[in-house]
Amino acid sequence: MSIIVDEYGHDEFLQRVSDPFWFQALGCVLGYDWHSSGVTTVLTGVLKKALKPEEHGVAVCGGKGKTSLKTPEEIREWSGKFAFSNADVERLVYSSMMSAKVDNAAIQAGYPLYHHAFFLSDNGNWAVVQQGMSKQDRTARRYHWASTTFNKDFINEPHEAIVGDSKREVVLDMTARESEQCRRTSVDISKEGPKRVRRLLESVRPAYQKSLQEWISKPYNETYAVGIMALPRRVNWEALREAYEFCPQNYEELLGFKGVGAATVRGLALISEVIYGKPPSWKDPVKFSFAYGGKDGVPRPVDKKAMDRSIQMLEDGIGRARIDSKMKLRSLKALRRFVPATDSGRV
């Protein structure tokens, strides 16, 4: 990674990490399995150990499982060493928290997060690579964020990319532009108080199901599409009470409340749709594409300059890496599997 940081700068490194195709290609160059969900956890773990913040100016915070819970602590630790102000530290911790909250609650596709990596540079920019796993079919979904192209809006289509192996028929996506009216209505509903919300939820039930138990006993493949729209079994009424007393001004403030999770988000969205006629987006936001396009021009023509630039960057990184010649040769061979040798002799 030294070549990327030294030659192209911190922001370029963060932007590359937030590109799912480049991130996946880097994993391949390092010899990891192409489609394994372990690419995410292993690669970020390797980067966390390999990057020296004092030397490269980039730190990796968080990781898999319980390690992800240490992200705020590690952000504060490295922020102190980077001499950030208290306001900047809290902004970075908030960015980590909200990116995870959005992908765990605002987008409901059945992929609860188990991995959260926060890339932090000494200029205050950041990137997030986090991953969720479906308990039903054991497929993974990865979420990429980058502050370098981030519009400071955590709610309205904030991702650099969302990638996965499959597309769900029904997904609650409160970050979609189509969900804007539903978000506003959800905020207004939260201001009416827990008792009012409870009555509204009870009135919504006949429109979706006879009872909550109707879907619980059915297998996943029969209930997923309907179950994601079904009324939540539990709503954090204490969190809604606190939100009511605070009176959030926008959806980001509402979602940021501790205890406002997937169930509360879905309940408010259903009330918005059924009672007030302001539906959310039920389309899966996961993206499928190629890094540079295909030979048939689908989904877009090949951008040869961008492809050559990435190849050169990876090749330079391998050539200047602090590894023995045998490891360099293995890495170049791994890269050559995707890029044939040229007349100039480059890869």
Secondary structure, 3 states (H helix, E strand, C coil): CHHHHHHHCHHHHHHHHCCHHHHHHHHHHCCCCCCCCHHHHHHHHHHHHHCCHHHHCEEEEEEEHHHHHHHHHHHHHHHHHCCCCHHHHHHHHHHHHHHHHHHHHHEECCCCEEEEEEEEECCCCEEEEEEEECCCCCCEEEEEEECCCCCCCCCCCCCCEEEECCCCCCCEECCCHHHHHHHHHHHHHHCCCHHHHHHHHHHHHHHHCCCCHHHHCCCHHHHHHHHCCCCCCCCCHHHHHHHHHHCCCCHHHHHHCCCCCHHHHHHHHHHHHHCCCCCCECCCCCECCCCCCCCCCCCCCCCHHHHHHHHHHHHHHHHHCCCCHHHHHHHHHHHHCCCCCCCCCCC
